[in-house]
Amino acid sequence: MLTVRDSGPGIAEADLPRIFVPFFTTKEAGDGLGLGLSISHGIVEDFGGSLTAANHPEGGALFTIRLKRRDTQT
């Protein structure tokens, strides 16, 4: 598990359910395609994991990647 927190204002509660939807963006037109988080989410899922987004109670966005533990037997 890897958790990353930023120091910004967080993610609007109304945006959280759509944050990983392709082409969803809160940026102005021309300032992004809204694909970065969608692509990241897909990559993590392809490896059998999950990527989630939330707001930290003390502020900032919180992204958590969970991946399955690799089998250590060879």
PDB file of N, H, CA, C and O in Angstrom:
ATOM      1  N   MET A   1       0.848  -1.169   0.000  1.00  0.00           N
ATOM      2  CA  MET A   1       0.000   0.000   0.000  1.00  0.00           C
ATOM      3  C   MET A   1       0.896   1.235   0.000  1.00  0.00           C
ATOM      4  O   MET A   1       1.890   1.303   0.723  1.00  0.00           O
ATOM      5  N   LEU A   2       0.524   2.199  -0.821  1.00  0.00           N
ATOM      6  H   LEU A   2      -0.284   2.144  -1.408  1.00  0.00           H
ATOM      7  CA  LEU A   2       1.221   3.479  -0.891  1.00  0.00           C
ATOM      8  C   LEU A   2       0.181   4.581  -0.822  1.00  0.00           C
ATOM      9  O   LEU A   2      -0.766   4.596  -1.609  1.00  0.00           O
ATOM     10  N   THR A   3       0.351   5.499   0.109  1.00  0.00           N
ATOM     11  H   THR A   3       1.121   5.487   0.747  1.00  0.00           H
ATOM     12  CA  THR A   3      -0.570   6.628   0.246  1.00  0.00           C
ATOM     13  C   THR A   3       0.202   7.919   0.049  1.00  0.00           C
ATOM     14  O   THR A   3       1.273   8.117   0.623  1.00  0.00           O
ATOM     15  N   VAL A   4      -0.364   8.798  -0.777  1.00  0.00           N
ATOM     16  H   VAL A   4      -1.234   8.637  -1.243  1.00  0.00           H
ATOM     17  CA  VAL A   4       0.236  10.097  -1.054  1.00  0.00           C
ATOM     18  C   VAL A   4      -0.786  11.171  -0.693  1.00  0.00           C
ATOM     19  O   VAL A   4      -1.956  11.089  -1.065  1.00  0.00           O
ATOM     20  N   ARG A   5      -0.320  12.173   0.035  1.00  0.00           N
ATOM     21  H   ARG A   5       0.631  12.240   0.338  1.00  0.00           H
ATOM     22  CA  ARG A   5      -1.192  13.290   0.429  1.00  0.00           C
ATOM     23  C   ARG A   5      -0.565  14.588  -0.050  1.00  0.00           C
ATOM     24  O   ARG A   5       0.644  14.783   0.075  1.00  0.00           O
ATOM     25  N   ASP A   6      -1.380  15.470  -0.596  1.00  0.00           N
ATOM     26  H   ASP A   6      -2.362  15.311  -0.698  1.00  0.00           H
ATOM     27  CA  ASP A   6      -0.860  16.780  -0.976  1.00  0.00           C
ATOM     28  C   ASP A   6      -1.306  17.827   0.044  1.00  0.00           C
ATOM     29  O   ASP A   6      -2.041  17.516   0.981  1.00  0.00           O
ATOM     30  N   SER A   7      -0.862  19.052  -0.141  1.00  0.00           N
ATOM     31  H   SER A   7      -0.265  19.305  -0.902  1.00  0.00           H
ATOM     32  CA  SER A   7      -1.183  20.117   0.814  1.00  0.00           C
ATOM     33  C   SER A   7      -2.169  21.122   0.231  1.00  0.00           C
ATOM     34  O   SER A   7      -2.304  22.232   0.747  1.00  0.00           O
ATOM     35  N   GLY A   8      -2.857  20.742  -0.838  1.00  0.00           N
ATOM     36  H   GLY A   8      -2.747  19.841  -1.257  1.00  0.00           H
ATOM     37  CA  GLY A   8      -3.818  21.634  -1.474  1.00  0.00           C
ATOM     38  C   GLY A   8      -5.151  21.657  -0.744  1.00  0.00           C
ATOM     39  O   GLY A   8      -5.252  21.213   0.400  1.00  0.00           O
ATOM     40  N   PRO A   9      -6.174  22.179  -1.416  1.00  0.00           N
ATOM     41  CA  PRO A   9      -7.488  22.320  -0.797  1.00  0.00           C
ATOM     42  C   PRO A   9      -8.295  21.028  -0.741  1.00  0.00           C
ATOM     43  O   PRO A   9      -9.369  21.000  -0.141  1.00  0.00           O
ATOM     44  N   GLY A  10      -7.797  19.962  -1.352  1.00  0.00           N
ATOM     45  H   GLY A  10      -6.924  19.984  -1.839  1.00  0.00           H
ATOM     46  CA  GLY A  10      -8.549  18.713  -1.389  1.00  0.00           C
ATOM     47  C   GLY A  10      -9.398  18.641  -2.651  1.00  0.00           C
ATOM     48  O   GLY A  10      -9.298  19.494  -3.533  1.00  0.00           O
ATOM     49  N   ILE A  11     -10.222  17.623  -2.720  1.00  0.00           N
ATOM     50  H   ILE A  11     -10.303  16.931  -2.004  1.00  0.00           H
ATOM     51  CA  ILE A  11     -11.081  17.376  -3.875  1.00  0.00           C
ATOM     52  C   ILE A  11     -12.514  17.681  -3.468  1.00  0.00           C
ATOM     53  O   ILE A  11     -12.971  17.234  -2.415  1.00  0.00           O
ATOM     54  N   ALA A  12     -13.216  18.431  -4.285  1.00  0.00           N
ATOM     55  H   ALA A  12     -12.845  18.794  -5.140  1.00  0.00           H
ATOM     56  CA  ALA A  12     -14.616  18.745  -3.983  1.00  0.00           C
ATOM     57  C   ALA A  12     -15.393  17.446  -3.806  1.00  0.00           C
ATOM     58  O   ALA A  12     -15.256  16.527  -4.615  1.00  0.00           O
ATOM     59  N   GLU A  13     -16.195  17.361  -2.773  1.00  0.00           N
ATOM     60  H   GLU A  13     -16.307  18.107  -2.116  1.00  0.00           H
ATOM     61  CA  GLU A  13     -16.953  16.139  -2.486  1.00  0.00           C
ATOM     62  C   GLU A  13     -17.781  15.694  -3.691  1.00  0.00           C
ATOM     63  O   GLU A  13     -17.905  14.496  -3.945  1.00  0.00           O
ATOM     64  N   ALA A  14     -18.341  16.636  -4.425  1.00  0.00           N
ATOM     65  H   ALA A  14     -18.240  17.609  -4.218  1.00  0.00           H
ATOM     66  CA  ALA A  14     -19.150  16.301  -5.598  1.00  0.00           C
ATOM     67  C   ALA A  14     -18.308  15.681  -6.710  1.00  0.00           C
ATOM     68  O   ALA A  14     -18.839  14.958  -7.553  1.00  0.00           O
ATOM     69  N   ASP A  15     -17.007  15.952  -6.723  1.00  0.00           N
ATOM     70  H   ASP A  15     -16.576  16.539  -6.037  1.00  0.00           H
ATOM     71  CA  ASP A  15     -16.124  15.428  -7.767  1.00  0.00           C
ATOM     72  C   ASP A  15     -15.564  14.045  -7.446  1.00  0.00           C
ATOM     73  O   ASP A  15     -15.159  13.327  -8.360  1.00  0.00           O
ATOM     74  N   LEU A  16     -15.531  13.657  -6.188  1.00  0.00           N
ATOM     75  H   LEU A  16     -15.860  14.240  -5.445  1.00  0.00           H
ATOM     76  CA  LEU A  16     -14.925  12.384  -5.792  1.00  0.00           C
ATOM     77  C   LEU A  16     -15.486  11.170  -6.543  1.00  0.00           C
ATOM     78  O   LEU A  16     -14.703  10.314  -6.952  1.00  0.00           O
ATOM     79  N   PRO A  17     -16.803  11.057  -6.741  1.00  0.00           N
ATOM     80  CA  PRO A  17     -17.312   9.876  -7.452  1.00  0.00           C
ATOM     81  C   PRO A  17     -16.893   9.815  -8.926  1.00  0.00           C
ATOM     82  O   PRO A  17     -16.939   8.746  -9.536  1.00  0.00           O
ATOM     83  N   ARG A  18     -16.487  10.950  -9.498  1.00  0.00           N
ATOM     84  H   ARG A  18     -16.450  11.818  -9.003  1.00  0.00           H
ATOM     85  CA  ARG A  18     -16.159  11.001 -10.932  1.00  0.00           C
ATOM     86  C   ARG A  18     -14.661  11.161 -11.197  1.00  0.00           C
ATOM     87  O   ARG A  18     -14.256  11.268 -12.355  1.00  0.00           O
ATOM     88  N   ILE A  19     -13.853  11.180 -10.179  1.00  0.00           N
ATOM     89  H   ILE A  19     -14.182  11.093  -9.239  1.00  0.00           H
ATOM     90  CA  ILE A  19     -12.448  11.549 -10.330  1.00  0.00           C
ATOM     91  C   ILE A  19     -11.665  10.641 -11.283  1.00  0.00           C
ATOM     92  O   ILE A  19     -10.695  11.085 -11.897  1.00  0.00           O
ATOM     93  N   PHE A  20     -12.074   9.375 -11.413  1.00  0.00           N
ATOM     94  H   PHE A  20     -12.862   9.014 -10.914  1.00  0.00           H
ATOM     95  CA  PHE A  20     -11.357   8.442 -12.281  1.00  0.00           C
ATOM     96  C   PHE A  20     -12.062   8.205 -13.617  1.00  0.00           C
ATOM     97  O   PHE A  20     -11.637   7.352 -14.397  1.00  0.00           O
ATOM     98  N   VAL A  21     -13.128   8.947 -13.883  1.00  0.00           N
ATOM     99  H   VAL A  21     -13.472   9.640 -13.249  1.00  0.00           H
ATOM    100  CA  VAL A  21     -13.865   8.822 -15.146  1.00  0.00           C
ATOM    101  C   VAL A  21     -13.061   9.501 -16.258  1.00  0.00           C
ATOM    102  O   VAL A  21     -12.624  10.641 -16.098  1.00  0.00           O
ATOM    103  N   PRO A  22     -12.864   8.804 -17.388  1.00  0.00           N
ATOM    104  CA  PRO A  22     -12.113   9.419 -18.498  1.00  0.00           C
ATOM    105  C   PRO A  22     -12.724  10.753 -18.927  1.00  0.00           C
ATOM    106  O   PRO A  22     -13.943  10.886 -19.033  1.00  0.00           O
ATOM    107  N   PHE A  23     -11.873  11.717 -19.165  1.00  0.00           N
ATOM    108  H   PHE A  23     -10.883  11.609 -19.078  1.00  0.00           H
ATOM    109  CA  PHE A  23     -12.198  13.061 -19.644  1.00  0.00           C
ATOM    110  C   PHE A  23     -12.839  13.961 -18.588  1.00  0.00           C
ATOM    111  O   PHE A  23     -13.236  15.084 -18.897  1.00  0.00           O
ATOM    112  N   PHE A  24     -12.946  13.484 -17.347  1.00  0.00           N
ATOM    113  H   PHE A  24     -12.623  12.572 -17.095  1.00  0.00           H
ATOM    114  CA  PHE A  24     -13.443  14.362 -16.285  1.00  0.00           C
ATOM    115  C   PHE A  24     -12.291  15.249 -15.832  1.00  0.00           C
ATOM    116  O   PHE A  24     -11.211  14.755 -15.509  1.00  0.00           O
ATOM    117  N   THR A  25     -12.518  16.537 -15.808  1.00  0.00           N
ATOM    118  H   THR A  25     -13.395  16.939 -16.070  1.00  0.00           H
ATOM    119  CA  THR A  25     -11.502  17.473 -15.347  1.00  0.00           C
ATOM    120  C   THR A  25     -12.175  18.675 -14.699  1.00  0.00           C
ATOM    121  O   THR A  25     -13.307  19.030 -15.029  1.00  0.00           O
ATOM    122  N   THR A  26     -11.462  19.283 -13.780  1.00  0.00           N
ATOM    123  H   THR A  26     -10.543  18.994 -13.512  1.00  0.00           H
ATOM    124  CA  THR A  26     -11.930  20.525 -13.174  1.00  0.00           C
ATOM    125  C   THR A  26     -11.145  21.711 -13.722  1.00  0.00           C
ATOM    126  O   THR A  26     -11.356  22.851 -13.310  1.00  0.00           O
ATOM    127  N   LYS A  27     -10.240  21.430 -14.655  1.00  0.00           N
ATOM    128  H   LYS A  27     -10.069  20.504 -14.990  1.00  0.00           H
ATOM    129  CA  LYS A  27      -9.420  22.486 -15.258  1.00  0.00           C
ATOM    130  C   LYS A  27     -10.193  23.201 -16.365  1.00  0.00           C
ATOM    131  O   LYS A  27     -11.197  22.706 -16.876  1.00  0.00           O
ATOM    132  N   GLU A  28      -9.696  24.363 -16.709  1.00  0.00           N
ATOM    133  H   GLU A  28      -8.880  24.766 -16.294  1.00  0.00           H
ATOM    134  CA  GLU A  28     -10.269  25.126 -17.810  1.00  0.00           C
ATOM    135  C   GLU A  28     -10.040  24.383 -19.124  1.00  0.00           C
ATOM    136  O   GLU A  28      -9.104  23.593 -19.242  1.00  0.00           O
ATOM    137  N   ALA A  29     -10.893  24.639 -20.104  1.00  0.00           N
ATOM    138  H   ALA A  29     -11.654  25.281 -20.009  1.00  0.00           H
ATOM    139  CA  ALA A  29     -10.749  24.027 -21.428  1.00  0.00           C
ATOM    140  C   ALA A  29      -9.357  24.323 -21.977  1.00  0.00           C
ATOM    141  O   ALA A  29      -8.886  25.459 -21.928  1.00  0.00           O
ATOM    142  N   GLY A  30      -8.708  23.284 -22.501  1.00  0.00           N
ATOM    143  H   GLY A  30      -9.092  22.361 -22.541  1.00  0.00           H
ATOM    144  CA  GLY A  30      -7.373  23.437 -23.053  1.00  0.00           C
ATOM    145  C   GLY A  30      -6.252  23.238 -22.050  1.00  0.00           C
ATOM    146  O   GLY A  30      -5.083  23.215 -22.434  1.00  0.00           O
ATOM    147  N   ASP A  31      -6.581  23.094 -20.771  1.00  0.00           N
ATOM    148  H   ASP A  31      -7.531  23.114 -20.458  1.00  0.00           H
ATOM    149  CA  ASP A  31      -5.557  22.929 -19.728  1.00  0.00           C
ATOM    150  C   ASP A  31      -5.423  21.494 -19.238  1.00  0.00           C
ATOM    151  O   ASP A  31      -4.872  21.257 -18.163  1.00  0.00           O
ATOM    152  N   GLY A  32      -5.906  20.561 -19.992  1.00  0.00           N
ATOM    153  H   GLY A  32      -6.353  20.753 -20.865  1.00  0.00           H
ATOM    154  CA  GLY A  32      -5.811  19.154 -19.609  1.00  0.00           C
ATOM    155  C   GLY A  32      -6.909  18.363 -20.264  1.00  0.00           C
ATOM    156  O   GLY A  32      -7.954  18.902 -20.628  1.00  0.00           O
ATOM    157  N   LEU A  33      -6.666  17.075 -20.411  1.00  0.00           N
ATOM    158  H   LEU A  33      -5.817  16.637 -20.115  1.00  0.00           H
ATOM    159  CA  LEU A  33      -7.644  16.220 -21.074  1.00  0.00           C
ATOM    160  C   LEU A  33      -8.516  15.441 -20.093  1.00  0.00           C
ATOM    161  O   LEU A  33      -9.544  14.891 -20.488  1.00  0.00           O
ATOM    162  N   GLY A  34      -8.126  15.387 -18.834  1.00  0.00           N
ATOM    163  H   GLY A  34      -7.291  15.834 -18.513  1.00  0.00           H
ATOM    164  CA  GLY A  34      -8.895  14.599 -17.877  1.00  0.00           C
ATOM    165  C   GLY A  34      -8.653  13.110 -18.032  1.00  0.00           C
ATOM    166  O   GLY A  34      -9.545  12.302 -17.775  1.00  0.00           O
ATOM    167  N   LEU A  35      -7.448  12.744 -18.449  1.00  0.00           N
ATOM    168  H   LEU A  35      -6.724  13.401 -18.657  1.00  0.00           H
ATOM    169  CA  LEU A  35      -7.135  11.329 -18.656  1.00  0.00           C
ATOM    170  C   LEU A  35      -6.117  10.774 -17.663  1.00  0.00           C
ATOM    171  O   LEU A  35      -6.033   9.558 -17.495  1.00  0.00           O
ATOM    172  N   GLY A  36      -5.355  11.620 -17.011  1.00  0.00           N
ATOM    173  H   GLY A  36      -5.423  12.609 -17.148  1.00  0.00           H
ATOM    174  CA  GLY A  36      -4.270  11.154 -16.153  1.00  0.00           C
ATOM    175  C   GLY A  36      -4.705  10.214 -15.051  1.00  0.00           C
ATOM    176  O   GLY A  36      -4.132   9.134 -14.904  1.00  0.00           O
ATOM    177  N   LEU A  37      -5.698  10.595 -14.275  1.00  0.00           N
ATOM    178  H   LEU A  37      -6.163  11.472 -14.394  1.00  0.00           H
ATOM    179  CA  LEU A  37      -6.142   9.732 -13.177  1.00  0.00           C
ATOM    180  C   LEU A  37      -6.865   8.497 -13.700  1.00  0.00           C
ATOM    181  O   LEU A  37      -6.777   7.427 -13.098  1.00  0.00           O
ATOM    182  N   SER A  38      -7.576   8.635 -14.812  1.00  0.00           N
ATOM    183  H   SER A  38      -7.648   9.505 -15.301  1.00  0.00           H
ATOM    184  CA  SER A  38      -8.255   7.491 -15.412  1.00  0.00           C
ATOM    185  C   SER A  38      -7.242   6.448 -15.887  1.00  0.00           C
ATOM    186  O   SER A  38      -7.419   5.254 -15.645  1.00  0.00           O
ATOM    187  N   ILE A  39      -6.202   6.889 -16.551  1.00  0.00           N
ATOM    188  H   ILE A  39      -6.059   7.859 -16.748  1.00  0.00           H
ATOM    189  CA  ILE A  39      -5.154   5.977 -17.023  1.00  0.00           C
ATOM    190  C   ILE A  39      -4.435   5.329 -15.839  1.00  0.00           C
ATOM    191  O   ILE A  39      -4.186   4.124 -15.847  1.00  0.00           O
ATOM    192  N   SER A  40      -4.105   6.119 -14.833  1.00  0.00           N
ATOM    193  H   SER A  40      -4.307   7.098 -14.827  1.00  0.00           H
ATOM    194  CA  SER A  40      -3.436   5.584 -13.639  1.00  0.00           C
ATOM    195  C   SER A  40      -4.301   4.526 -12.963  1.00  0.00           C
ATOM    196  O   SER A  40      -3.807   3.473 -12.561  1.00  0.00           O
ATOM    197  N   HIS A  41      -5.579   4.809 -12.844  1.00  0.00           N
ATOM    198  H   HIS A  41      -5.980   5.665 -13.171  1.00  0.00           H
ATOM    199  CA  HIS A  41      -6.525   3.871 -12.240  1.00  0.00           C
ATOM    200  C   HIS A  41      -6.548   2.559 -13.017  1.00  0.00           C
ATOM    201  O   HIS A  41      -6.533   1.483 -12.421  1.00  0.00           O
ATOM    202  N   GLY A  42      -6.583   2.646 -14.347  1.00  0.00           N
ATOM    203  H   GLY A  42      -6.595   3.520 -14.831  1.00  0.00           H
ATOM    204  CA  GLY A  42      -6.594   1.459 -15.193  1.00  0.00           C
ATOM    205  C   GLY A  42      -5.327   0.631 -15.055  1.00  0.00           C
ATOM    206  O   GLY A  42      -5.392  -0.597 -15.000  1.00  0.00           O
ATOM    207  N   ILE A  43      -4.182   1.287 -14.999  1.00  0.00           N
ATOM    208  H   ILE A  43      -4.130   2.285 -15.043  1.00  0.00           H
ATOM    209  CA  ILE A  43      -2.902   0.573 -14.854  1.00  0.00           C
ATOM    210  C   ILE A  43      -2.866  -0.189 -13.536  1.00  0.00           C
ATOM    211  O   ILE A  43      -2.499  -1.363 -13.501  1.00  0.00           O
ATOM    212  N   VAL A  44      -3.243   0.477 -12.463  1.00  0.00           N
ATOM    213  H   VAL A  44      -3.541   1.432 -12.492  1.00  0.00           H
ATOM    214  CA  VAL A  44      -3.222  -0.172 -11.148  1.00  0.00           C
ATOM    215  C   VAL A  44      -4.193  -1.354 -11.133  1.00  0.00           C
ATOM    216  O   VAL A  44      -3.858  -2.411 -10.598  1.00  0.00           O
ATOM    217  N   GLU A  45      -5.380  -1.199 -11.704  1.00  0.00           N
ATOM    218  H   GLU A  45      -5.652  -0.341 -12.138  1.00  0.00           H
ATOM    219  CA  GLU A  45      -6.342  -2.298 -11.754  1.00  0.00           C
ATOM    220  C   GLU A  45      -5.824  -3.452 -12.607  1.00  0.00           C
ATOM    221  O   GLU A  45      -6.068  -4.613 -12.279  1.00  0.00           O
ATOM    222  N   ASP A  46      -5.111  -3.152 -13.700  1.00  0.00           N
ATOM    223  H   ASP A  46      -4.913  -2.209 -13.966  1.00  0.00           H
ATOM    224  CA  ASP A  46      -4.540  -4.205 -14.543  1.00  0.00           C
ATOM    225  C   ASP A  46      -3.542  -5.068 -13.767  1.00  0.00           C
ATOM    226  O   ASP A  46      -3.331  -6.230 -14.113  1.00  0.00           O
ATOM    227  N   PHE A  47      -2.936  -4.514 -12.735  1.00  0.00           N
ATOM    228  H   PHE A  47      -3.107  -3.570 -12.454  1.00  0.00           H
ATOM    229  CA  PHE A  47      -2.016  -5.264 -11.891  1.00  0.00           C
ATOM    230  C   PHE A  47      -2.739  -5.907 -10.703  1.00  0.00           C
ATOM    231  O   PHE A  47      -2.099  -6.430  -9.791  1.00  0.00           O
ATOM    232  N   GLY A  48      -4.069  -5.864 -10.722  1.00  0.00           N
ATOM    233  H   GLY A  48      -4.588  -5.439 -11.464  1.00  0.00           H
ATOM    234  CA  GLY A  48      -4.844  -6.499  -9.661  1.00  0.00           C
ATOM    235  C   GLY A  48      -4.986  -5.661  -8.408  1.00  0.00           C
ATOM    236  O   GLY A  48      -5.331  -6.185  -7.349  1.00  0.00           O
ATOM    237  N   GLY A  49      -4.729  -4.379  -8.510  1.00  0.00           N
ATOM    238  H   GLY A  49      -4.449  -3.953  -9.371  1.00  0.00           H
ATOM    239  CA  GLY A  49      -4.798  -3.501  -7.350  1.00  0.00           C
ATOM    240  C   GLY A  49      -5.947  -2.521  -7.423  1.00  0.00           C
ATOM    241  O   GLY A  49      -6.866  -2.669  -8.228  1.00  0.00           O
ATOM    242  N   SER A  50      -5.876  -1.525  -6.573  1.00  0.00           N
ATOM    243  H   SER A  50      -5.129  -1.405  -5.919  1.00  0.00           H
ATOM    244  CA  SER A  50      -6.900  -0.477  -6.559  1.00  0.00           C
ATOM    245  C   SER A  50      -6.247   0.879  -6.309  1.00  0.00           C
ATOM    246  O   SER A  50      -5.206   0.982  -5.660  1.00  0.00           O
ATOM    247  N   LEU A  51      -6.875   1.893  -6.832  1.00  0.00           N
ATOM    248  H   LEU A  51      -7.721   1.810  -7.359  1.00  0.00           H
ATOM    249  CA  LEU A  51      -6.456   3.282  -6.618  1.00  0.00           C
ATOM    250  C   LEU A  51      -7.681   4.037  -6.135  1.00  0.00           C
ATOM    251  O   LEU A  51      -8.711   4.050  -6.809  1.00  0.00           O
ATOM    252  N   THR A  52      -7.576   4.660  -4.981  1.00  0.00           N
ATOM    253  H   THR A  52      -6.739   4.649  -4.434  1.00  0.00           H
ATOM    254  CA  THR A  52      -8.692   5.404  -4.424  1.00  0.00           C
ATOM    255  C   THR A  52      -8.282   6.841  -4.122  1.00  0.00           C
ATOM    256  O   THR A  52      -7.103   7.151  -3.949  1.00  0.00           O
ATOM    257  N   ALA A  53      -9.278   7.697  -4.065  1.00  0.00           N
ATOM    258  H   ALA A  53     -10.235   7.445  -4.205  1.00  0.00           H
ATOM    259  CA  ALA A  53      -9.054   9.110  -3.744  1.00  0.00           C
ATOM    260  C   ALA A  53      -9.982   9.510  -2.608  1.00  0.00           C
ATOM    261  O   ALA A  53     -11.121   9.050  -2.528  1.00  0.00           O
ATOM    262  N   ALA A  54      -9.484  10.365  -1.740  1.00  0.00           N
ATOM    263  H   ALA A  54      -8.559  10.739  -1.806  1.00  0.00           H
ATOM    264  CA  ALA A  54     -10.271  10.864  -0.613  1.00  0.00           C
ATOM    265  C   ALA A  54      -9.685  12.199  -0.186  1.00  0.00           C
ATOM    266  O   ALA A  54      -8.680  12.658  -0.728  1.00  0.00           O
ATOM    267  N   ASN A  55     -10.322  12.802   0.777  1.00  0.00           N
ATOM    268  H   ASN A  55     -11.139  12.429   1.217  1.00  0.00           H
ATOM    269  CA  ASN A  55      -9.801  14.021   1.387  1.00  0.00           C
ATOM    270  C   ASN A  55      -9.316  13.706   2.786  1.00  0.00           C
ATOM    271  O   ASN A  55      -9.979  12.994   3.540  1.00  0.00           O
ATOM    272  N   HIS A  56      -8.155  14.242   3.128  1.00  0.00           N
ATOM    273  H   HIS A  56      -7.617  14.820   2.515  1.00  0.00           H
ATOM    274  CA  HIS A  56      -7.625  14.064   4.475  1.00  0.00           C
ATOM    275  C   HIS A  56      -8.396  14.985   5.416  1.00  0.00           C
ATOM    276  O   HIS A  56      -8.703  16.118   5.044  1.00  0.00           O
ATOM    277  N   PRO A  57      -8.714  14.529   6.617  1.00  0.00           N
ATOM    278  CA  PRO A  57      -9.465  15.377   7.556  1.00  0.00           C
ATOM    279  C   PRO A  57      -8.793  16.720   7.865  1.00  0.00           C
ATOM    280  O   PRO A  57      -9.472  17.695   8.186  1.00  0.00           O
ATOM    281  N   GLU A  58      -7.464  16.767   7.768  1.00  0.00           N
ATOM    282  H   GLU A  58      -6.913  15.974   7.507  1.00  0.00           H
ATOM    283  CA  GLU A  58      -6.745  18.013   8.064  1.00  0.00           C
ATOM    284  C   GLU A  58      -6.443  18.816   6.810  1.00  0.00           C
ATOM    285  O   GLU A  58      -5.711  19.804   6.865  1.00  0.00           O
ATOM    286  N   GLY A  59      -7.002  18.396   5.673  1.00  0.00           N
ATOM    287  H   GLY A  59      -7.596  17.592   5.628  1.00  0.00           H
ATOM    288  CA  GLY A  59      -6.805  19.110   4.416  1.00  0.00           C
ATOM    289  C   GLY A  59      -5.937  18.336   3.448  1.00  0.00           C
ATOM    290  O   GLY A  59      -5.122  17.504   3.847  1.00  0.00           O
ATOM    291  N   GLY A  60      -6.120  18.621   2.182  1.00  0.00           N
ATOM    292  H   GLY A  60      -6.782  19.297   1.858  1.00  0.00           H
ATOM    293  CA  GLY A  60      -5.346  17.968   1.134  1.00  0.00           C
ATOM    294  C   GLY A  60      -6.024  16.722   0.597  1.00  0.00           C
ATOM    295  O   GLY A  60      -6.868  16.112   1.254  1.00  0.00           O
ATOM    296  N   ALA A  61      -5.633  16.364  -0.609  1.00  0.00           N
ATOM    297  H   ALA A  61      -4.948  16.859  -1.143  1.00  0.00           H
ATOM    298  CA  ALA A  61      -6.134  15.149  -1.243  1.00  0.00           C
ATOM    299  C   ALA A  61      -5.277  13.971  -0.812  1.00  0.00           C
ATOM    300  O   ALA A  61      -4.093  14.119  -0.510  1.00  0.00           O
ATOM    301  N   LEU A  62      -5.892  12.809  -0.790  1.00  0.00           N
ATOM    302  H   LEU A  62      -6.854  12.688  -1.035  1.00  0.00           H
ATOM    303  CA  LEU A  62      -5.238  11.592  -0.346  1.00  0.00           C
ATOM    304  C   LEU A  62      -5.488  10.519  -1.407  1.00  0.00           C
ATOM    305  O   LEU A  62      -6.636  10.155  -1.665  1.00  0.00           O
ATOM    306  N   PHE A  63      -4.423  10.015  -2.016  1.00  0.00           N
ATOM    307  H   PHE A  63      -3.491  10.310  -1.806  1.00  0.00           H
ATOM    308  CA  PHE A  63      -4.539   8.950  -3.012  1.00  0.00           C
ATOM    309  C   PHE A  63      -3.849   7.713  -2.448  1.00  0.00           C
ATOM    310  O   PHE A  63      -2.732   7.793  -1.938  1.00  0.00           O
ATOM    311  N   THR A  64      -4.525   6.567  -2.544  1.00  0.00           N
ATOM    312  H   THR A  64      -5.432   6.501  -2.959  1.00  0.00           H
ATOM    313  CA  THR A  64      -3.989   5.319  -2.017  1.00  0.00           C
ATOM    314  C   THR A  64      -3.967   4.264  -3.116  1.00  0.00           C
ATOM    315  O   THR A  64      -4.977   4.002  -3.769  1.00  0.00           O
ATOM    316  N   ILE A  65      -2.796   3.666  -3.307  1.00  0.00           N
ATOM    317  H   ILE A  65      -1.975   3.879  -2.777  1.00  0.00           H
ATOM    318  CA  ILE A  65      -2.623   2.550  -4.243  1.00  0.00           C
ATOM    319  C   ILE A  65      -2.426   1.294  -3.406  1.00  0.00           C
ATOM    320  O   ILE A  65      -1.575   1.247  -2.519  1.00  0.00           O
ATOM    321  N   ARG A  66      -3.225   0.280  -3.704  1.00  0.00           N
ATOM    322  H   ARG A  66      -3.917   0.318  -4.425  1.00  0.00           H
ATOM    323  CA  ARG A  66      -3.083  -1.017  -3.045  1.00  0.00           C
ATOM    324  C   ARG A  66      -2.781  -2.052  -4.120  1.00  0.00           C
ATOM    325  O   ARG A  66      -3.513  -2.174  -5.103  1.00  0.00           O
ATOM    326  N   LEU A  67      -1.706  -2.790  -3.927  1.00  0.00           N
ATOM    327  H   LEU A  67      -1.112  -2.692  -3.129  1.00  0.00           H
ATOM    328  CA  LEU A  67      -1.318  -3.847  -4.855  1.00  0.00           C
ATOM    329  C   LEU A  67      -1.194  -5.152  -4.089  1.00  0.00           C
ATOM    330  O   LEU A  67      -0.882  -5.164  -2.898  1.00  0.00           O
ATOM    331  N   LYS A  68      -1.445  -6.258  -4.796  1.00  0.00           N
ATOM    332  H   LYS A  68      -1.698  -6.248  -5.763  1.00  0.00           H
ATOM    333  CA  LYS A  68      -1.301  -7.564  -4.168  1.00  0.00           C
ATOM    334  C   LYS A  68       0.176  -7.833  -3.906  1.00  0.00           C
ATOM    335  O   LYS A  68       1.048  -7.419  -4.669  1.00  0.00           O
ATOM    336  N   ARG A  69       0.425  -8.523  -2.830  1.00  0.00           N
ATOM    337  H   ARG A  69      -0.284  -8.859  -2.210  1.00  0.00           H
ATOM    338  CA  ARG A  69       1.782  -8.927  -2.485  1.00  0.00           C
ATOM    339  C   ARG A  69       2.235 -10.011  -3.448  1.00  0.00           C
ATOM    340  O   ARG A  69       1.487 -10.943  -3.743  1.00  0.00           O
ATOM    341  N   ARG A  70       3.448  -9.888  -3.931  1.00  0.00           N
ATOM    342  H   ARG A  70       4.055  -9.131  -3.692  1.00  0.00           H
ATOM    343  CA  ARG A  70       3.994 -10.873  -4.847  1.00  0.00           C
ATOM    344  C   ARG A  70       4.300 -12.173  -4.129  1.00  0.00           C
ATOM    345  O   ARG A  70       4.792 -12.161  -3.001  1.00  0.00           O
ATOM    346  N   ASP A  71       4.020 -13.272  -4.761  1.00  0.00           N
ATOM    347  H   ASP A  71       3.620 -13.282  -5.678  1.00  0.00           H
ATOM    348  CA  ASP A  71       4.349 -14.579  -4.204  1.00  0.00           C
ATOM    349  C   ASP A  71       5.868 -14.694  -4.158  1.00  0.00           C
ATOM    350  O   ASP A  71       6.530 -14.517  -5.181  1.00  0.00           O
ATOM    351  N   THR A  72       6.427 -14.986  -2.993  1.00  0.00           N
ATOM    352  H   THR A  72       5.889 -15.130  -2.162  1.00  0.00           H
ATOM    353  CA  THR A  72       7.879 -15.020  -2.838  1.00  0.00           C
ATOM    354  C   THR A  72       8.481 -16.356  -3.239  1.00  0.00           C
ATOM    355  O   THR A  72       9.705 -16.480  -3.290  1.00  0.00           O
ATOM    356  N   GLN A  73       7.669 -17.350  -3.521  1.00  0.00           N
ATOM    357  H   GLN A  73       6.674 -17.250  -3.480  1.00  0.00           H
ATOM    358  CA  GLN A  73       8.196 -18.644  -3.956  1.00  0.00           C
ATOM    359  C   GLN A  73       8.604 -18.562  -5.417  1.00  0.00           C
ATOM    360  O   GLN A  73       7.910 -17.952  -6.230  1.00  0.00           O
ATOM    361  N   THR A  74       9.735 -19.181  -5.747  1.00  0.00           N
ATOM    362  H   THR A  74      10.299 -19.676  -5.086  1.00  0.00           H
ATOM    363  CA  THR A  74      10.196 -19.187  -7.135  1.00  0.00           C
ATOM    364  C   THR A  74      10.117 -20.558  -7.740  1.00  0.00           C
ATOM    365  O   THR A  74      10.469 -20.739  -8.906  1.00  0.00           O
TER     366      THR A  74
END
